[in-house]
Structures are given as structure tokens and as C-alpha cells.
């Protein structure tokens, strides 16, 4: 599996396995299959309620801990602050049954992000997380964090797919040495992505599936991916993306699909019927 060096020198697989909206029990089963299928990066979050399932699957797999890259995320703290952030990671580690995570992300740019980041820096220095990063941070928020703190986030995990391509963010992250990791790389199956005529035609041309074209397209742009599937054949399919290359014509055609079609907008909570519920839904 191809990997990338993060800004602190540690290696991270470019293709991982996500478990959003998967129950704890199903997570254990799916992650075991994903590990069998060759995935070595697992992406969870405290708020997904399935960290324990990840932990059980890692143990059951018999794969040495150091061969698996585990990401989890700090949820919006009810009582924000330094101590609660440290406790949140301890709680996640207990559920995961691990001594450390490979990547700890601040899940959303809400709350007392500065105190939270200060605690995350200390957790990193204490060896509880091999790298720290953020998720769902727009460029201005990221710049604010970087300006005020010692450690530059290693990763920004943000929504990225053919209908929300985020060229500006890709350039911005590259300049700062931050790895962009796509959540919803397959747009969660929304916007009729799997029957899109342009993607279907490119897939036929290369003898691949639409999912493979989309994932390869992200990879060719230097964006890491964590597609989720509970189906073994799709887990395998989503990994088989390195035996073909999209050409200039393919890339130009895919570029025309960008229409800022957003699954969850972290800038525009106001006016949504239940902001808190929306935030909890898209994590
Ligand atoms: P994805 O874009 O990965 O899409 C998942 C959906 O696509 C599922 O319905 C899955 O169905 C289907 N699917 C997967 N592979 C294929 C395929 N080859 N062909 C057809 N359908 C397919 O969406 P996610 O939201 O799950 O994003 C990926 C991961 O990103 C999450 O699991 C989570 O770890 C992370 N994430 C992070 C967020 C954040 O705020 N930081 C927000 C959202 C997600 P099935 O399972 O039935 O195969």
C-alpha cells in the first residue's frame, strides 16, 4: 500500500478504511475483513461510537500493532479546554485498547480550538499520538491555528470528491506541508456519483469502476483517501487503483464536474433547523 511521509516524518498509508455510520459490532467484522484485504489505516472517531469495535478487530487480526495506522478524533467538547481534551484521548485509547494512536484529529473547528490544540500538542509530545491534525478546517481557521501554535497540523481531513474538488485547499495544504485527506471520497454515494455519465465513460475507457476512477483521481492529486464499505468486494475494489493512470483528457473532464456540491458545510450552521443535530449527523 502506497504511503506518504507526514510533516513530522512518520509514514501514513495513502489509502485507508473509514467506519463512519457503522455500528460497533459491524465495525469489528468490517475492519477484520478490511485488514484481511490489506488495509493498514483505520479511520474512526470518538463520536462514531465504534472505537471499541476497531480495537477488538485489531486484536483479533493478530497483526502487530505497529503495522496498523489508527486515526481517531476529538469530538466537540461540552466543556472545552485543555484537561478535557487530554481526558478525551485517554478515553478513546481505553475504548480502542491501545497505548497510542497514530493520528489524533480535532474533528471540527468548533469550541475552544486553541486550548484543545495546546493539549493535543502535549499529547503528541507525550507519545500518546504519533501525529496530530485537524478536520473540517477551512483555510482561514487553519492559518489562525498555525499562527498561534508551535506544531503545524500534519493532516487536514476534509470533504473532497468530484462535486466538491477543493483545488484551492489542495494548493494551500501543499504549500504548508499539510496532507489533505478526503472524507466522503465517493461523495457517500450521493449526487448519483456511480451513474455519472462522465465518470462512467472514463471508467469504461480504463476497464475500471467509477469508484476506482474517483479514488485514483484523488490519489493523482495527492489527496489521501479513506473510503468506507462494509462489503468485501468493494473493499478490494477500492484498493485496486494503482494499475492505471488518468490522462490529461480524463482530468479535464472530471474538472468540469466541480459544482461545490457540499454534503456538510462547516461554515453555514445558521438557519439549519437543528444545528447540533446536523453537526452530530456529519462527523
Ligand atoms: P464514502 O464516500 O466513503 O462513501 C461510502 C458509501 O459508498 C457507502 O454507502 C458505501 O456502501 C458506498 N461504497 C463504498 N465503496 C463503493 C464502491 N466501490 N462501489 C459502490 N459503492 C461504494 O463516505 P464516508 O462518509 O463513509 O467517508 C469515508 C470516511 O471518511 C468515513 O467512513 C469516516 O471514516 C470519514 N469521515 C470523516 C468525516 C469528518 O468530519 N472528519 C465526515 C464523514 C466521514 P457500502 O458500505 O454498502 O459498500
Boltz pocket constraint, residues with backbone or C-beta under 6 A from the ligand:
constraints:
  - pocket:
      binder: B
      contacts: [[A, 17], [A, 18], [A, 19], [A, 20], [A, 21], [A, 43], [A, 44], [A, 107], [A, 135], [A, 136], [A, 157], [A, 158], [A, 182], [A, 183], [A, 184], [A, 185], [A, 186], [A, 187], [A, 188], [A, 189], [A, 194], [A, 209], [A, 211], [A, 212], [A, 226], [A, 227], [A, 228], [A, 229], [A, 230], [A, 231], [A, 234], [A, 237], [A, 238], [A, 282], [A, 283]]
      max_distance: 6.0
